Amino acid sequence: HAIDATCYHMGGPLVNAEIEDCGPFGPCVVCPWHRYQISLQSGDSLYQNMSGKVCSKGLKQRVHEVVRRDGKILVRIAHSDKIESDNYAFKTPPPSSGGLAAPPQRRSGEVLRAGA
């Protein structure tokens, strides 16, 4: 699976996210900042309703096609209409809490610009 590296909600670093099983939506990443669950298969933002069922808020995170060919893993960058995760692709991450300076992080947009 391949998705943009920053969370659609507030630009959290998904490279630090845990992966969980989200039932019918398959594996999902859990943003380390606000615990938002995002399907790795579809890019849908997920939540549990009052009866505990996993539901979708709709497509929020850009998902990219991944294929394995000749022992290599290839990623095709998805080009489509703008979605929420695009809002953070080229922005500097917000300051971290606690007063400690975080090391610079590469944003999804920097990777796209490098390959353009």
C-alpha positions in Angstrom: 0.0 0.0 0.0 1.1 3.6 -0.6 -0.6 6.8 0.6 0.4 10.4 1.1 2.7 10.7 4.1 0.8 13.4 5.8 -2.7 13.0 7.4 -5.6 14.8 5.8 -6.8 16.1 9.1 -4.0 18.3 10.3 -0.9 17.1 8.5 0.3 14.5 11.1 3.2 12.3 10.1 1.8 9.0 8.9 5.3 7.6 8.6 5.0 7.3 12.4 1.5 5.7 12.3 0.5 2.3 13.6 -1.3 -0.1 11.3 -4.5 -1.8 12.5 -7.1 -4.1 11.1 -10.3 -2.1 10.4 -12.6 -5.0 9.5 -14.3 -4.7 6.1 -12.0 -1.8 5.2 -8.9 -3.9 5.6 -5.7 -2.5 7.1 -5.6 1.1 8.2 -3.1 3.6 9.5 -3.8 5.4 12.7 -2.5 9.0 12.8 -0.2 9.4 15.8 -1.5 13.0 16.4 -5.3 12.5 16.7 -5.8 8.7 16.2 -7.7 9.2 12.9 -8.0 5.9 11.1 -7.4 5.8 7.4 -8.0 2.8 5.1 -4.8 1.9 3.2 -6.9 0.3 0.5 -9.3 3.2 -0.3 -8.1 6.3 1.6 -11.4 6.5 3.4 -11.4 8.1 6.9 -13.0 5.6 9.4 -14.8 5.8 12.7 -16.8 3.5 14.9 -20.4 4.2 15.3 -22.3 3.9 18.6 -22.9 0.2 18.1 -19.1 -0.4 17.4 -19.5 -0.9 13.6 -16.6 0.6 11.5 -18.0 3.2 9.1 -16.5 5.5 6.5 -16.6 9.3 6.4 -15.6 9.1 2.7 -12.4 9.5 0.7 -10.0 11.8 2.5 -6.5 10.5 1.9 -4.8 10.0 -1.5 -4.0 6.4 -2.2 -1.4 5.3 -4.9 -1.3 2.1 -7.0 1.4 -0.3 -6.0 2.6 -3.3 -8.1 5.4 -5.8 -7.7 7.3 -6.5 -11.0 10.6 -8.3 -11.5 11.4 -8.2 -7.8 10.8 -4.4 -7.7 8.0 -2.5 -6.0 6.6 0.2 -8.2 4.3 3.0 -7.1 2.2 5.0 -9.6 1.3 8.4 -8.2 -2.5 8.9 -8.3 -3.6 12.0 -10.2 -7.2 12.9 -9.7 -9.4 15.6 -8.4 -8.2 17.4 -5.3 -8.9 15.6 -2.0 -8.3 16.7 1.6 -4.9 15.2 2.1 -3.6 17.5 -0.7 -4.0 20.4 1.7 -0.9 19.3 3.6 1.2 17.8 0.8 3.3 20.9 0.3 3.0 22.7 3.7 5.6 22.7 6.5 4.3 20.7 9.5 2.9 22.6 12.4 5.1 23.0 15.5 5.2 20.1 17.8 3.9 20.4 21.4 6.3 20.2 24.4 8.7 22.9 23.3 11.1 20.5 21.7 12.1 21.2 18.1 11.3 18.3 15.8 13.7 17.3 13.0 12.7 18.5 9.6 10.3 16.2 7.8 9.9 15.6 4.1 6.4 16.3 2.9 4.5 14.3 0.3 4.6 17.3 -2.1 8.4 17.4 -1.9 8.6 13.8 -3.2 6.1 14.7 -6.0 8.2 17.8 -7.0 11.4 15.8 -7.0 9.8 13.3 -9.5 8.1 15.9 -11.7 
